Amino acid sequence: MLEGELRRRFCHGDPDAVRSIYRSYGGLVYAVAYKVLGERGLAEEATQQAFLKAWRAAQSFDDRRELGPWLAAIARRVAIDLYRREALRAADPLDSVPSSEPSLISSPESAEAISDVWEVRRAVAQLPADEQEVIRLKHFDGMTHVDIAERLGVAVGTVKSRSFRAHKRLAALLGHLRE
Amino acid sequence: MSTSDNDRIAYLSGEAVGSLTPHERAELDELRMLLETPATWEEPDTALEDSVVNAIVEEARNQPGGAAAPAVSDEARTRPARRRAPSLRSRFGRPAFAFALGAFAAATVAAVIVALAVGNKSATPLRFAMVVSGTPLAPAAHGSATLTKTTSGWRIELAATGLPHRANGRYYQAWLKNAAGILVPVGTFNDAEHVTLWSGVPVTQFRTLTVTQQQANGDPASSGRRVLVGTIRAAH
């Protein structure tokens, strides 16, 4: 919940309050935008627009609601608007079309898919740093336990046990996604 | 914890587990896909924080009765997020994801365009250059590549050191990748010191160059064992 004083300062455009909210939710808002747009520059543009829209709407924000899902909904709407804008750039020569051109790739991500990314990212952020690292190297970088052990300079058994702990925590944190 | 829970965790971590139902596998496969998606791991440029703060402060100042103080310089305040000059960016800008900073960040995807020579269109071919960096599988590897548009396609001249010679059915393969993760093979080789590759897809769309270790085992797909990565960053 957005605390009263922080919210008041946010609404007034107080830089420290805006920065505080950005530091709490900027990464998650960016993840939503990136999931929709698939390109850093556009995702950053969407993130900035989403925070601006949130600021404009903050006066009417209901304190009883959670801030995170509210920001995620704004970010998704902004990102889809950008996605459509980019898709309308049909007159550009082929070589000038950005690699992220959505019309060349796919339809906008569903709200459910975006929500899942938000949840997974939040869950990963709750892991201890050494477990986050193993999860990232394993899934995002596609490394084996042996590769990870070499990379981190630890025994393969250590990687396996760390990996098991991390996945166990993730399974517990994300169990609701399977329901 | 039940055996089934342990099996689910093992499967989630990528191990082969035979005791799960197809439904359980499907659910866990979805979770694995989410853990592999770039959106779960990508971080914005650290400068975005200032852009967001200053965009809001600027708008607040322009409201009737608004008087919020600027947070940083006027130059930064008036700079939209997408129009920032390209810079060498860390993928891990926030504390929650800071575990991979330092050596890892220096050795992996960090790549930056070092020259973007569009020049005189009537005489100079469209040409890009990029730095390529070693991944954790080959942290000592590094080099550069130039990508030149020709009438036949894009010629990619790669020069990298720190990669051992591969032979006897083991080889390197270069790929171009677009933002959707679609890979296009652009050539195979044994030594990376001076390699000429060719691409039939535009590097303006397929901006990431990767090199993987491969084996001639009948499977033409990428092994996923990336040893070099570089990305063209467009100048705005």
Interface residues (C-beta under 8 A of the other chain):
Chain A: H12 G13 D14 P15 V18 R19 Y22 R23 G26 G27 Y30 A31 V32 Y34 K35 G38 E39 R40 G41 L42 A43 E44 E45 T47 Q48 F51 L52 W55 R56 L94 D95 S96 V97 P98 S99 S100 E101 L104 I105 S106 D116 V117 V120 R121 V124 A125 A129 D130 Q132 E133 I135 R136 L137 K138 H139 F140 D141 G142 M143 D147 E150 R151 S163 F164 H167 K168 L170 A171 L174 L177 R178
Chain B: D5 R8 I9 A10 L12 S13 G14 E27 L28 E30 L31 R32 L34 L35 E36 T37 P38 A39 T40 W41 E42 E43 P44 D45 L48 E49 S51 V52 V53 N54 A55 I56 V57 E59 A60 R61 Q63 G66 A68 A69 P70 A71 P80 A81 R82 R89 R94 A96 F97 A98 F99 A100 F104 T108 L126 T135 P136 L137 K149 N178 A179 A180 P202 T204 Q205 F206 R207 G224 R225 R226 A234 H236
